[in-house]
Every structure is written in C-alpha cells, then in structure tokens.
Amino acid sequence: MLPIPDGSWVTGEYLQDWNTIVNGQAYIIFTLDDGIVFKIVENLMKEHGVLRLYSLNPVYDPYDVHIQDIREIWKFVHYISSELPEPAIPENHLLSMVARLKKDVDRLNKKVDRS
C-alpha cells in the first residue's frame, strides 16, 4: 500500500494564483502531456519556470514540468479510501532493522572479498 491507496478519491481546491504554491505540499496538476498527476511540489517558477514534482512513491524520481505545460493546479485537501492504513513502524524499530541489514551487508561483502 502506498501513502494513498489505489482507488482512493482525492479532492482538491482550485488554485487561482500559482505564486501561492507552497514547497512540500501536495497538489493535483493537470498537464498537457501527462494528464492528471498527484504530486508533492517544489516551486521553481521564479528561478527556472518549472515545478519540480515528487511522487509519494519513492520508486519514482522527481521530474520538472514547465509552467507552459500545465493547464490547472488544485491544492490537495483530503482523500477518501475504503482501505485501512498500515500501522506505523516505530522509529527505533526501523533503526534496529537498518542496523541489522547493514551488518548483514558488511558480512556478505567480507565473504565476497575473500573469494
């Protein structure tokens, strides 16, 4: 399950003034080429004439969209889903998992180096 489950309803508020875009906030972007995308936005309009779009799914790299390629922007308000969110893993548990993984990788690297 991603941060927003498949099949969810996402609602937004039409954004009249694009200069009010807040970095790190979620927006629904209507583009000429990519259709409708739901992304976290970094506003680079003044510097480069683009918005940098970040997916909620970390598998996908951020990309820039020129403002001339954007039809509309809607500010994310909320989403409705029939799926229950997955429980959050406590930070200390995540840190110990990463430490164990690092130890395993180090051990594997030593075995490879000996070969």
Secondary structure, 3 states (H helix, E strand, C coil): CCCCCCCCEEEEEECCCHHHCCCCEEEEEEECCCCEEEEEEEEEHHHHCEEEEECCCCCCCCEEEEHHHEEEEEEEEEEECCCCCCCCCCHHHHHHHHHHHHHHHHHHHHHHHHC
